[in-house]
Amino acid sequence: MTQQEAPLPSERRERLIARVRETGSARVSDLSRWLGVTPVTVRRDLTLLVAEGALEKVHGGARIPARGTSAGTSAGTSAGTGAGTGLGARTGAGTGVPLPEGMLAEDDGRPTIGMVVPSLDYYWPEVIRGARAAAHGTARLILRGGSYDVEQIRHQLSALVGDDDAPGVDGLLVAPPVDGPDATRLGDWLAGLNLPVVLMERRLAAGPYREPLESVATDHALGAGTAARHIAERGHRRVGLVTSRTSPHSAAVRRGFLAVTDGLDLDVVLDVETVPLSDPGWAEDAASVLDRCADTGVTALLVHSDREAISLVEQARERGVRVPADLAVIAYDDEVAGLADPPLTAVSPPKTAIGAGAVELLTRRLADADRPVHRIELNPRLIVRASSAGQPAGSGS
């Protein structure tokens, strides 16, 4: 069957029953291809037919009932006592034993969305909250924590997509690595999947024509540029940038910061990449940053990310450097910047909106496979706090 035939729902369900009767049992993915409809449509049809007793739910698909109902029962009609009570949807394999509560979710007709993020303890929890809120009542969300390693992300994605022994998901939300040949191969693999994929805080081009995948991302260059304008507004002229060597956002942060500082004729006398705070080399990197600030006369820093910015402020205080009187500090990420002493001015990406927007894009794609590819870019905000207040020391203002 092809997508062009577009049968009516009742006709499609009759054909679905006939297909299962012919094969004995069938998986959702196989029925989806055979009928030419999305997996979520098949799941909804199966839910209705199981409730009517026409079919019996099995792991990842359906089969003809073992007993108690007629396989020939047509869609939209009752099938004995079980159909009137919805028994087929509530019991397992004709045993009459209720299924565990957790198993009912996959039978309720909602699409199942797999979500893979590189971290569960920094930046991404807010993205997850946004996705969970957007999916509430409309989709089932399955979360897996990955890393910034291509193979680990691929492993988690493969587990969600499934194979002949697993039901799989209806779509994927993922934040994959984007640099290097391994990341390119991962992008090609994602583009070749027979289900929709939406990237979160990432952009990737894939396939033979290097076409962008659907995505929702923050304009990090814009956020860094906003921080640079704030620094200039406060009267700083000799400024610095500290970015993370491991963050996929660092390139955009640097690009945006340097573009605006160049346009405003600010003197960027410090532009360094450091290891993250968790790395044993951080103490040495932080000391080097502060030494160079003192040597070059830097009076304002943009630091990516919060944890590194807070650590730099603490070490500056130990050296007798006052924040913001001697050194203004702006953090990038705004995870915990407001809890620092003093509270740090920060660029705040719209993390919750990223998660919500990704779920919305995916559910729209499930409803209409032919809609144009969407690449959504959201603006971050600058949250001004005490760490950048006032004018730089010696400015004469």
C-alpha positions in Angstrom: 0.0 0.0 0.0 1.2 3.5 -0.7 0.7 6.8 1.0 -1.2 8.1 -2.1 -4.1 5.7 -1.4 -5.0 7.5 1.8 -7.9 5.2 2.9 -10.6 6.3 5.3 -9.8 5.5 9.0 -12.4 2.7 9.1 -11.1 1.2 5.8 -7.5 1.5 7.1 -8.4 -0.4 10.3 -10.1 -3.1 8.3 -6.9 -3.5 6.3 -4.8 -3.5 9.4 -6.9 -6.3 10.9 -6.6 -8.3 7.6 -2.8 -7.8 7.6 -2.4 -9.0 11.2 -4.7 -12.0 10.4 -2.6 -12.8 7.4 0.8 -12.7 9.2 -0.4 -13.9 12.7 1.1 -10.8 14.4 2.7 -7.6 13.2 4.9 -4.8 14.6 3.9 -1.2 14.6 6.9 -0.3 12.3 5.9 -3.0 9.8 2.3 -1.9 9.8 3.3 1.7 9.4 5.3 0.9 6.3 2.7 -1.4 4.8 -0.2 1.1 5.3 1.8 4.1 4.4 1.0 6.0 7.5 3.0 7.2 10.6 3.7 4.9 13.5 1.5 7.2 15.7 -1.5 6.6 13.5 -0.9 2.8 13.7 -0.7 3.0 17.5 -4.0 4.9 17.7 -5.7 2.4 15.4 -4.3 -0.5 17.5 -5.5 1.1 20.7 -9.0 1.3 19.4 -9.0 -2.2 17.9 -7.6 -3.7 21.1 -10.3 -1.9 23.2 -12.9 -3.4 20.9 -11.3 -6.9 21.2 -10.6 -7.1 17.5 -6.8 -7.4 18.2 -4.6 -8.2 21.1 -1.7 -6.0 22.1 1.8 -7.5 22.2 5.2 -6.0 22.7 5.7 -3.5 19.9 2.7 -4.5 17.9 -0.5 -6.7 17.8 -1.8 -10.1 17.0 -5.1 -12.0 16.6 -6.6 -12.6 20.0 -5.8 -16.0 21.4 -9.4 -16.4 22.7 -12.5 -14.6 23.7 -13.0 -12.4 20.6 -13.4 -12.8 16.9 -10.5 -11.8 14.7 -13.0 -10.8 12.0 -14.7 -8.1 14.1 -14.8 -5.0 12.1 -13.6 -1.6 13.4 -16.2 0.4 15.2 -18.2 -2.6 16.4 -18.4 -4.5 19.6 -16.7 -7.9 20.0 -18.4 -9.8 22.7 -18.4 -9.0 26.4 -14.7 -7.8 26.4 -15.4 -5.0 23.8 -18.0 -3.4 25.9 -15.7 -3.1 28.9 -12.5 -2.4 27.1 -11.1 -5.6 28.5 -8.7 -6.1 25.6 -6.9 -2.9 26.4 -6.6 -3.7 30.0 -5.5 -7.3 30.2 -2.5 -9.2 28.9 -2.5 -12.1 26.4 -6.1 -13.1 27.1 -5.3 -14.1 30.7 -7.6 -11.6 32.4 -4.8 -10.3 34.6 -4.5 -6.5 34.6 -1.3 -5.1 33.2 1.0 -3.0 35.4 0.0 0.6 35.4 3.3 1.7 33.7 2.4 -0.4 30.6 -0.9 1.4 30.0 0.9 4.6 28.8 2.1 3.0 25.6 -1.4 1.8 24.7 -3.2 5.2 25.1 -2.7 6.4 21.5 -0.2 9.1 22.3 3.1 9.2 20.4 6.2 8.2 22.2 9.1 10.6 22.0 12.7 9.7 22.8 14.9 12.4 24.3 18.7 12.2 24.5 20.6 15.0 26.2 24.4 15.2 27.0 23.9 16.0 30.7 21.3 15.6 33.4 22.8 17.9 36.0 23.7 21.2 34.2 22.0 23.3 31.6 19.8 20.5 30.3 17.4 20.0 33.3 15.6 23.2 32.3 15.4 22.0 28.7 13.9 18.7 29.9 11.4 20.5 32.1 10.2 22.5 29.0 9.9 19.3 27.0 8.0 17.5 29.7 5.5 20.4 30.2 4.9 20.6 26.4 4.4 16.8 26.1 2.1 16.6 29.1 -1.2 15.0 28.0 -0.2 14.8 24.3 2.9 12.6 24.1 4.9 10.1 26.2 8.5 11.2 26.8 11.3 8.8 27.4 14.5 10.4 28.6 18.1 9.1 28.3 21.2 10.9 29.5 24.2 10.7 27.2 27.4 12.6 27.1 29.4 14.7 24.7 30.8 11.5 23.1 29.5 10.5 19.7 29.5 6.7 20.4 27.6 7.2 23.7 24.9 9.3 22.1 24.6 6.8 19.2 24.2 4.0 21.7 21.4 5.8 23.6 19.7 6.7 20.3 19.9 3.1 19.0 18.3 1.8 22.2 15.4 4.2 21.7 14.9 3.5 18.0 14.7 -0.2 18.7 15.0 -3.2 16.5 13.0 -6.4 15.9 12.9 -7.0 19.7 11.9 -3.5 20.8 8.9 -1.2 20.1 10.9 1.8 19.3 9.7 5.4 19.4 7.7 7.7 17.1 10.3 10.5 17.1 13.5 11.7 18.6 14.7 14.9 20.4 18.5 14.9 20.6 21.5 17.2 21.3 24.3 15.4 19.4 27.9 16.3 19.0 28.3 18.3 15.8 32.1 18.5 15.1 34.3 16.0 13.5 33.8 13.1 11.0 32.1 10.9 13.7 29.5 13.6 14.3 29.0 13.9 10.5 28.3 10.1 10.3 25.9 10.4 13.3 24.0 13.2 11.5 23.7 11.1 8.4 22.4 8.2 10.4 19.8 10.4 12.1 18.7 11.8 8.7 18.3 8.3 7.4 16.0 7.1 10.1 12.4 6.4 9.2 11.1 8.7 11.9 11.2 12.5 12.6 14.2 14.0 14.5 14.5 17.4 16.0 17.8 18.7 17.3 18.0 20.8 20.5 20.7 23.5 20.8 22.5 22.0 17.8 22.6 22.5 14.0 23.6 19.7 11.7 23.4 19.2 7.9 23.2 15.7 6.6 22.4 13.5 3.7 23.9 13.7 0.1 22.9 17.3 -0.3 23.9 18.4 3.3 20.5 19.6 4.1 19.9 21.0 7.6 17.9 18.8 10.1 15.0 20.3 12.0 16.2 22.1 15.0 15.4 24.5 17.9 18.5 26.5 19.1 19.5 29.6 21.0 21.2 32.4 19.1 24.3 32.3 21.3 26.2 34.8 19.1 23.5 37.3 19.8 23.7 36.6 23.5 27.4 37.2 23.6 27.0 40.3 21.6 24.4 41.6 24.0 26.9 41.1 26.8 29.6 43.0 24.9 27.2 46.0 24.4 26.4 45.9 28.2 30.2 46.0 28.9 30.6 49.0 26.6 27.6 50.8 28.1 29.3 50.5 31.5 32.4 52.3 30.2 34.8 49.4 29.9 37.3 49.6 27.0 39.8 46.9 27.7 37.9 43.6 27.9 38.4 39.9 27.9 36.6 36.7 26.9 36.9 33.3 28.5 35.3 30.3 26.8 35.1 26.6 27.5 37.2 24.3 25.5 34.6 21.5 25.7 31.4 23.4 25.0 29.7 23.2 21.6 28.4 26.7 22.2 31.8 28.3 22.6 32.4 29.1 18.9 29.1 31.0 18.6 29.8 32.9 21.9 33.2 33.9 20.7 32.0 34.9 17.2 29.2 37.1 18.6 31.4 38.7 21.3 34.2 39.6 18.9 31.9 40.9 16.2 30.3 43.4 18.6 33.5 44.4 20.4 35.1 45.1 17.0 32.2 47.3 15.9 32.3 49.2 19.2 36.1 49.6 19.1 36.6 47.8 22.3 40.1 46.4 22.9 39.9 42.6 23.4 43.2 42.0 25.1 42.3 38.6 26.5 40.7 35.8 24.4 41.3 32.4 25.9 39.8 28.9 26.1 40.0 27.0 29.3 39.3 23.5 30.6 36.0 23.2 32.6 35.9 23.6 36.3 35.7 19.8 36.7 39.1 19.3 35.1 42.2 19.2 37.3 43.8 21.8 35.1 41.2 24.4 35.9 43.1 26.0 38.8 46.1 26.6 36.6 43.9 28.0 33.8 42.0 30.3 36.2 45.3 31.6 37.7 46.6 32.4 34.2 43.4 34.3 33.3 43.7 36.5 36.4 47.4 37.1 35.9 46.7 38.2 32.3 43.9 40.5 33.4 46.3 42.2 35.8 49.0 42.4 33.2 46.8 43.8 30.4 44.5 46.0 32.4 41.3 44.1 31.6 38.3 45.6 33.5 35.5 43.4 32.3 35.2 39.7 31.4 32.6 37.5 29.7 33.0 34.0 31.1 31.5 30.8 29.7 30.0 29.3 31.9 28.5 30.1 35.3 30.7 27.6 37.3 33.9 28.9 35.9 32.8 32.6 36.3 32.0 32.0 40.0 35.3 30.3 40.6 37.1 33.2 38.9 35.3 35.7 41.1 36.3 33.8 44.2 39.9 33.6 43.2 39.9 37.3 42.3 38.7 38.1 45.8 41.5 36.1 47.3 43.9 38.3 45.3 42.3 41.5 46.6 40.6 42.2 43.2 37.1 43.7 43.8 34.1 42.7 41.7 32.8 44.8 40.1 34.9 47.8 41.1 38.1 46.4 39.7 36.8 43.7 37.4 33.3 43.3 36.1 32.3 39.7 35.4 29.4 38.5 33.2 28.6 34.8 33.1 27.1 32.8 30.2 24.4 30.2 30.9 22.6 31.7 34.0 22.3 28.3 35.7 23.5 29.4 39.1 24.9 32.9 38.4 22.3 34.6 40.6 23.5 32.7 43.6 27.1 33.9 43.5 28.6 36.6 45.8 28.1 39.1 44.3 25.2 37.9 42.1 26.6 37.6 38.5 25.2 39.4 35.5 24.5 36.6 33.0 23.3 35.8 29.5 20.3 33.5 30.0 19.5 31.2 27.1 15.7 30.3 26.9 16.3 26.7 28.0 12.7 25.8 28.9 11.5 27.2 25.6 14.1 25.1 23.7 12.6 21.9 25.2 9.0 23.0 24.6 9.7 24.2 21.1 11.4 20.9 20.2 8.3 18.9 21.3 6.0 21.2 19.4 8.1 20.8 16.2 8.2 17.0 16.5 4.4 16.7 17.2 3.7 18.9 14.2 6.0 16.8 12.1 4.2 13.6 13.2 0.9 15.2 12.2 2.2 16.4 8.8 5.2 14.6 7.3 5.2 16.9 4.3 5.6 20.3 6.1 8.7 22.2 5.4 11.8 21.7 7.6 11.8 24.3 10.4 14.9 25.7 12.0 13.9 27.8 14.9 16.3 30.3 16.6 15.5 31.8 20.0 16.9 34.9 21.6 18.7 34.7 25.0 18.3 37.5 27.6 20.8 39.5 29.5 20.0 39.5 33.3 21.9 42.4 34.9 23.0 41.9 38.5 25.6 43.3 40.8 28.8 41.9 39.2 28.7 44.5 36.4 27.3 47.5 38.2 28.9 50.9 38.1 31.9 52.2 36.1 35.3 50.6 35.9 37.9 51.8 38.4 39.9 54.8 37.2 37.4 55.7 34.5 36.9 59.2 36.0 33.2 58.9 35.9 
